[in-house]
Amino acid sequence: MKINTNQKDTTVNIALTGLMGALVLVGTYLHISIPVLGDRTMIGIGNVFCILSGLMLGPVYGGAAAGIGSFIFDLIGGWASSAPFTLVFKFLMAFLCGAIAYGGDQTARSIKRLIAAAVSGSLAYSFLYITKSYIEAVLLGNAAQAVQTIVITKGSVSLTNAVIADVVAIPLFLAVRKALDRVPPMQGRNSHRE
C-alpha cells in the first residue's frame, strides 16, 4: 500500500512528506562522526528514512521528503556548502527507490522488488556522493594519496550507510505497511460521529 499518494488529496500528501522529511532530519542527527583529512563524514540512520520515504510515499513525495530533510540537516549541521548537492542526491536516492518499488504497478511489490528498489536507491546515492567527494578532493588540490584516502574512507562509510539503510528500511516498511493494511478505510472525507 502506498500511503495516499495515488489519491488526489494534495494536503495529505504534503503533510506525509513533511512528516517523513522530519524523520529524515531527526534520523540524520543520530550518527557517529568520522574525521577524514580535515573533513568529516558520518555513519548514521538518516538514509534509513530516505529509503523508507521512497518505499512509503513513492518517487516524487518520497524524494521530496528525503531531499528536504537532508538539506535542512546540512544547513543547520555545519555542511551548508554541501546542502544543494545533498538535496539533489538524497532526492534522487528516494526517487529511484520509489520508482522501482512502484514502477507502473501501484500494488504488486514482491520482496525482491523492494530489495531491488532499496539497493538501487542506496547505490545511486553512494555513487553520487563518492563521485562528488573525489571531484572535491581533486579540485582542492590534494595529493593523489590524500585523494585516495578521502575517497576510500568516504566510500566505505557511504556503503556502510547503504547496507544499514536497506537492512533496516525494508523490514520497517513491511511492518508499517502491515499495520496500515489493518486500518479500515475512511467512509468519507467529512465522516464524524454525532
Backbone torsions as a table, in degrees:
resi	resn	phi	psi	omega
1	MET	NA	123.9	175.0
2	LYS	-90.4	129.1	-173.1
3	ILE	-67.4	95.3	165.1
4	ASN	61.5	-6.9	-174.6
5	THR	-75.9	-7.5	173.9
6	ASN	-88.4	-3.9	176.2
7	GLN	-95.7	171.8	-174.9
8	LYS	-96.1	12.5	-177.5
9	ASP	-84.9	90.0	-176.5
10	THR	-61.6	-36.1	-178.7
11	THR	-61.4	-45.1	179.4
12	VAL	-65.9	-41.9	179.7
13	ASN	-61.9	-41.8	178.9
14	ILE	-67.6	-39.0	178.1
15	ALA	-63.3	-43.4	178.7
16	LEU	-66.6	-35.9	176.2
17	THR	-63.5	-43.5	177.3
18	GLY	-63.0	-41.3	179.0
19	LEU	-62.0	-48.1	-179.9
20	MET	-68.2	-35.7	175.9
21	GLY	-60.9	-39.7	177.8
22	ALA	-65.8	-38.5	177.0
23	LEU	-65.6	-38.1	176.0
24	VAL	-61.2	-46.6	-179.7
25	LEU	-60.2	-51.2	-178.8
26	VAL	-65.8	-41.9	178.8
27	GLY	-62.0	-33.3	179.5
28	THR	-69.9	-27.7	176.3
29	TYR	-68.7	-22.1	179.0
30	LEU	-87.1	87.6	-174.5
31	HIS	-149.0	168.4	173.0
32	ILE	-118.2	119.0	180.0
33	SER	-76.4	141.0	178.3
34	ILE	-125.9	117.3	179.7
35	PRO	-71.2	140.2	-179.9
36	VAL	-138.5	98.1	175.1
37	LEU	37.4	67.0	177.2
38	GLY	80.5	1.7	179.7
39	ASP	-130.5	-170.9	176.6
40	ARG	-150.7	158.3	173.9
41	THR	-141.4	175.5	-175.6
42	MET	-149.5	149.0	171.1
43	ILE	-102.5	127.4	-177.3
44	GLY	-163.3	-167.6	-176.5
45	ILE	-113.2	13.1	177.8
46	GLY	-59.2	-40.6	-179.5
47	ASN	-67.2	-24.4	175.0
48	VAL	-57.2	-46.1	-177.2
49	PHE	-76.5	-25.0	173.2
50	CYS	-65.8	-47.6	178.4
51	ILE	-65.4	-42.9	178.5
52	LEU	-60.1	-37.7	177.6
53	SER	-61.0	-45.3	178.2
54	GLY	-62.7	-41.3	-179.5
55	LEU	-69.6	-38.3	-175.6
56	MET	-84.1	-39.8	-171.2
57	LEU	-106.0	-6.8	-177.9
58	GLY	86.1	-176.6	-171.1
59	PRO	-66.2	-49.0	-172.1
60	VAL	-74.2	-55.6	-178.8
61	TYR	-69.4	-37.8	176.4
62	GLY	-64.3	-41.8	177.0
63	GLY	-62.2	-42.1	179.2
64	ALA	-63.1	-43.6	179.8
65	ALA	-61.3	-47.3	-178.6
66	ALA	-65.1	-45.0	-178.2
67	GLY	-66.4	-47.1	-176.5
68	ILE	-69.8	-43.9	178.5
69	GLY	-59.9	-42.9	179.0
70	SER	-70.7	-37.4	177.6
71	PHE	-60.3	-45.8	179.7
72	ILE	-64.4	-40.3	177.1
73	PHE	-58.5	-46.9	-179.7
74	ASP	-60.9	-40.5	-179.2
75	LEU	-62.2	-42.7	-175.9
76	ILE	-97.6	-7.3	-176.2
77	GLY	-102.3	6.6	177.0
78	GLY	99.1	9.1	179.4
79	TRP	-120.6	39.1	-174.5
80	ALA	-56.8	-35.1	-179.1
81	SER	-68.5	-23.9	178.8
82	SER	-93.5	-8.4	-173.8
83	ALA	-55.3	-44.1	179.5
84	PRO	-62.5	-38.8	177.5
85	PHE	-65.3	-43.2	179.7
86	THR	-60.7	-44.0	178.0
87	LEU	-53.9	-49.0	-177.6
88	VAL	-71.6	-46.7	-176.0
89	PHE	-64.5	-44.3	-178.9
90	LYS	-71.1	-35.6	174.3
91	PHE	-58.1	-49.0	-178.6
92	LEU	-63.2	-35.4	177.9
93	MET	-58.1	-54.3	-178.3
94	ALA	-72.8	-34.1	178.2
95	PHE	-60.4	-50.0	179.8
96	LEU	-62.1	-43.6	177.8
97	CYS	-58.6	-49.8	-179.8
98	GLY	-65.0	-38.9	-179.2
99	ALA	-64.7	-40.7	178.7
100	ILE	-72.5	-40.8	-178.9
101	ALA	-62.7	-36.9	-175.9
102	TYR	-104.5	-23.3	178.6
103	GLY	2.3	68.6	175.2
104	GLY	86.7	-29.8	-180.0
105	ASP	-111.3	112.5	-173.5
106	GLN	-75.0	-12.4	-175.1
107	THR	-120.3	-35.8	-173.2
108	ALA	-82.3	101.3	177.1
109	ARG	-131.7	104.0	177.0
110	SER	-78.9	167.0	178.9
111	ILE	-62.6	-34.8	178.4
112	LYS	-63.2	-39.5	179.9
113	ARG	-68.4	-39.3	177.9
114	LEU	-64.1	-41.4	178.5
115	ILE	-65.1	-45.7	178.5
116	ALA	-60.1	-40.2	180.0
117	ALA	-64.6	-49.0	-178.1
118	ALA	-64.9	-45.6	-179.2
119	VAL	-64.8	-41.6	179.0
120	SER	-62.2	-45.3	178.5
121	GLY	-62.4	-45.8	-179.4
122	SER	-64.9	-42.7	179.9
123	LEU	-68.7	-37.0	177.1
124	ALA	-61.3	-45.4	178.5
125	TYR	-62.6	-45.5	-179.6
126	SER	-59.1	-43.3	178.6
127	PHE	-60.4	-47.7	180.0
128	LEU	-61.9	-44.3	-178.4
129	TYR	-65.7	-44.2	-179.8
130	ILE	-65.8	-41.9	178.3
131	THR	-61.8	-44.9	177.7
132	LYS	-61.4	-43.4	179.9
133	SER	-61.9	-40.7	178.8
134	TYR	-64.0	-49.7	-178.9
135	ILE	-61.2	-43.7	178.2
136	GLU	-59.7	-46.9	-178.1
137	ALA	-62.7	-40.2	179.4
138	VAL	-68.8	-45.3	-178.5
139	LEU	-65.0	-28.0	178.3
140	LEU	-79.6	-0.4	174.9
141	GLY	80.4	22.3	178.3
142	ASN	-68.2	149.7	175.5
143	ALA	-66.1	158.1	-176.2
144	ALA	-56.1	-40.4	-179.4
145	GLN	-68.1	-37.7	177.4
146	ALA	-66.1	-41.4	177.5
147	VAL	-60.1	-44.3	179.8
148	GLN	-61.6	-44.2	179.2
149	THR	-62.7	-44.2	179.8
150	ILE	-61.7	-48.1	-176.9
151	VAL	-66.5	-42.0	179.8
152	ILE	-65.2	-44.9	-179.2
153	THR	-65.3	-51.0	-178.7
154	LYS	-66.3	-36.4	177.4
155	GLY	-64.4	-43.4	178.7
156	SER	-62.8	-42.7	179.1
157	VAL	-66.1	-43.0	-179.9
158	SER	-62.7	-42.6	179.0
159	LEU	-69.6	-33.3	174.3
160	THR	-63.4	-44.9	176.7
161	ASN	-61.2	-36.1	178.9
162	ALA	-63.5	-44.7	179.5
163	VAL	-64.3	-45.7	178.4
164	ILE	-58.3	-46.8	-177.9
165	ALA	-59.2	-47.4	-176.1
166	ASP	-70.0	-40.2	-178.5
167	VAL	-67.7	-32.8	-178.3
168	VAL	-90.6	-42.4	-172.6
169	ALA	-67.1	-38.8	-177.1
170	ILE	-65.1	-52.3	177.3
171	PRO	-62.3	-35.9	177.6
172	LEU	-63.3	-44.0	176.5
173	PHE	-60.0	-45.8	-179.3
174	LEU	-62.0	-38.7	178.8
175	ALA	-67.3	-43.6	179.5
176	VAL	-65.7	-44.0	179.6
177	ARG	-60.9	-42.0	179.7
178	LYS	-62.8	-42.7	178.5
179	ALA	-64.6	-41.7	-179.1
180	LEU	-70.0	-30.8	178.2
181	ASP	-65.9	-24.1	179.3
182	ARG	-81.6	-14.8	-178.5
183	VAL	-79.8	125.2	-179.9
184	PRO	-68.4	146.7	179.0
185	PRO	-68.0	151.2	177.2
186	MET	-71.1	144.7	-177.2
187	GLN	-81.7	-12.4	180.0
188	GLY	179.9	160.3	-177.0
189	ARG	-63.0	-37.0	-175.4
190	ASN	-108.4	28.4	179.8
191	SER	-65.2	134.4	174.5
192	HIS	-158.8	161.1	178.9
193	ARG	-89.9	145.9	176.5
194	GLU	-108.7	NA	NA
